[in-house]
Amino acid sequence: MNGLGIINGLGVTLKRFLGTFADDIKWLGKRYYTDEGVAQRMSTGTRGIFTVQYPEEKLPVPEEFRYVPFLVYEEGPNGEKNPRCTSCGICAKVCPPQCIWIERSVNPNTGRPVPEPKAFFIDVDICMNCGFCAEYCPFDAIKMDHDYELSVYDRHDKDIYDLTKLLKPVSYYSGIRPKNYALEEAAWAKAAHKPMD
């Protein structure tokens, strides 16, 4: 009632303010815009101001972080893109908000479907980033990306991804999820060497 609470609160603020300068002097210019500085400010031992200076600094995303899906492709010997997707449609069927549309390729001579998508669309504004499409894909063709900076002014032109925006190489996937990639490759190798019954 006599203003001691306000004085105590101002004391905490002043302590944090001065602690920031002490940490800045201790780190000698390495506290900001470096990976070590961001890691230190994320730790429990940080003092003073610990706000990340976004967009110049970004928090590292964990490997299991998932945002919008993308399609994985293998690079052929001549640099051609060979998507893993067979346009089976399982991802579109399990998608809760129904934001995936697939058009199958058809052989013009026989009229039979070809295991490759002719068109593939994902509306990233509708996508709820649940990861069901990646979980249920039997060919490991669709994965969840780490790119979360997707702000645009025109949603219809920019936020409905087609094959050109969705296709990313296996090397990209192995770079953002190295542990998962190693586990999947080991499982595929084991399945390839398993004797047939």
C-alpha positions in Angstrom: 0.0 0.0 0.0 2.9 2.3 0.6 4.5 1.9 -2.9 7.1 -0.8 -1.9 5.7 -3.1 -4.6 6.4 -0.5 -7.3 9.9 0.1 -6.0 10.6 -3.7 -5.9 9.3 -4.0 -9.5 11.5 -1.2 -10.7 14.4 -2.8 -9.0 13.9 -6.0 -10.9 13.7 -4.1 -14.1 16.8 -2.1 -13.4 18.7 -5.3 -12.4 17.7 -6.9 -15.8 18.7 -3.7 -17.6 22.2 -3.6 -16.0 22.6 -7.3 -16.4 22.2 -6.9 -20.2 25.2 -4.6 -20.3 27.3 -6.9 -18.1 26.6 -9.8 -20.4 27.3 -7.7 -23.5 30.7 -6.7 -22.1 31.4 -10.4 -21.1 30.6 -11.6 -24.6 32.5 -8.8 -26.3 30.2 -8.4 -29.3 29.5 -12.1 -29.8 26.2 -12.1 -27.9 24.1 -11.1 -30.9 23.9 -12.4 -34.5 25.9 -15.6 -33.7 24.8 -19.1 -33.1 26.6 -19.2 -29.7 25.0 -16.0 -28.6 21.5 -17.3 -29.5 22.2 -20.6 -27.7 23.4 -18.7 -24.6 20.3 -16.4 -24.6 18.1 -19.6 -24.8 19.8 -21.2 -21.8 18.7 -20.9 -18.2 21.9 -19.1 -17.2 21.2 -16.0 -19.3 20.9 -12.6 -17.6 19.4 -9.3 -18.8 17.6 -8.9 -22.1 17.3 -12.2 -23.9 15.0 -11.3 -26.8 16.0 -12.8 -30.2 16.6 -10.0 -32.7 14.2 -11.4 -35.4 14.5 -11.4 -38.5 18.3 -11.0 -38.3 18.4 -13.8 -35.7 16.3 -16.9 -35.7 15.8 -19.6 -33.2 17.0 -23.0 -34.4 14.1 -25.2 -35.2 14.1 -28.8 -33.9 14.4 -31.6 -36.4 10.8 -32.8 -35.8 9.4 -29.3 -36.5 6.8 -29.5 -39.3 5.2 -26.8 -41.4 3.9 -27.2 -44.9 4.5 -30.4 -46.9 6.8 -30.8 -49.9 7.5 -33.5 -52.4 10.8 -35.3 -52.5 12.5 -36.1 -55.8 15.5 -38.2 -56.8 18.0 -36.7 -59.3 18.6 -38.8 -62.3 21.9 -39.3 -64.1 21.2 -36.5 -66.5 19.9 -34.1 -63.8 16.2 -34.9 -64.4 13.8 -34.8 -61.5 12.2 -38.1 -60.7 9.5 -37.6 -58.0 8.9 -40.4 -55.6 5.2 -39.6 -55.7 3.1 -42.2 -57.6 -0.1 -40.1 -57.4 -1.8 -42.9 -55.4 -3.9 -40.3 -53.6 -3.5 -41.6 -50.0 -2.2 -38.2 -48.8 -5.3 -36.4 -50.2 -7.6 -39.0 -48.6 -6.1 -38.7 -45.1 -5.8 -34.9 -45.2 -8.3 -33.5 -42.6 -8.8 -30.1 -44.2 -8.7 -31.6 -47.7 -6.1 -29.1 -49.0 -4.3 -31.6 -51.4 -5.4 -32.1 -55.0 -3.7 -34.6 -57.3 -4.1 -35.2 -61.1 -2.7 -38.5 -62.3 -0.7 -38.9 -65.5 -2.2 -41.1 -68.1 -0.4 -42.9 -70.9 -1.9 -41.5 -74.1 -1.5 -44.8 -76.0 -3.1 -47.2 -73.5 -5.2 -44.8 -71.4 -3.8 -46.4 -68.3 -2.5 -44.4 -65.3 1.2 -43.7 -65.1 2.7 -43.7 -61.5 3.7 -40.0 -61.7 1.6 -36.9 -60.9 0.6 -34.7 -63.8 -0.4 -32.0 -61.4 -0.2 -31.7 -57.6 -1.5 -28.8 -55.6 -1.4 -28.0 -51.9 -3.2 -24.9 -50.5 -0.8 -24.0 -47.7 -3.3 -21.5 -46.1 -5.7 -24.4 -45.5 -3.0 -26.9 -44.4 -3.1 -27.5 -40.6 0.5 -28.9 -40.6 -0.7 -32.2 -39.0 1.8 -34.3 -41.0 -0.8 -37.1 -41.8 0.1 -36.9 -45.5 3.8 -37.6 -44.7 2.9 -40.2 -42.1 0.7 -42.3 -44.4 2.7 -41.9 -47.7 3.9 -45.5 -48.5 6.7 -44.2 -50.8 8.2 -41.5 -48.5 7.4 -39.0 -51.2 5.9 -36.2 -49.1 7.6 -34.7 -46.1 7.1 -31.7 -43.8 9.2 -28.7 -44.3 11.0 -26.3 -41.8 10.3 -23.1 -43.8 7.8 -21.1 -41.8 8.3 -17.6 -43.3 5.4 -17.7 -45.9 3.9 -14.2 -45.6 2.5 -13.0 -49.0 0.1 -10.3 -50.2 -1.7 -12.4 -52.8 -2.7 -15.8 -51.4 -4.2 -17.2 -54.7 -1.0 -16.6 -56.7 1.5 -17.5 -54.0 -0.1 -19.9 -51.4 -1.4 -22.6 -53.7 1.7 -24.6 -54.3 2.1 -26.6 -57.5 4.7 -29.2 -58.5 7.3 -26.6 -59.2 7.1 -25.1 -55.7 6.6 -28.5 -54.0 9.4 -30.5 -55.5 12.7 -30.5 -53.4 15.6 -32.9 -53.7 16.5 -35.7 -51.3 19.6 -33.8 -50.3 17.3 -31.0 -49.0 15.4 -33.4 -46.9 18.5 -35.1 -45.6 19.8 -31.6 -44.6 16.8 -30.6 -42.5 16.1 -34.0 -41.0 19.4 -36.0 -40.8 18.3 -38.5 -38.1 15.0 -39.3 -39.8 16.7 -39.6 -43.2 19.3 -42.1 -41.8 16.5 -44.2 -40.2 14.4 -44.3 -43.4 17.4 -45.2 -45.6 18.3 -48.0 -43.2 14.7 -49.3 -43.3 14.7 -49.2 -47.1 18.0 -51.0 -47.3 16.8 -53.7 -44.9 13.6 -54.1 -46.9 15.6 -54.4 -50.1 17.8 -57.2 -48.6 14.9 -59.1 -47.0 14.3 -62.5 -48.8 10.9 -62.9 -50.5 8.6 -65.6 -49.2 
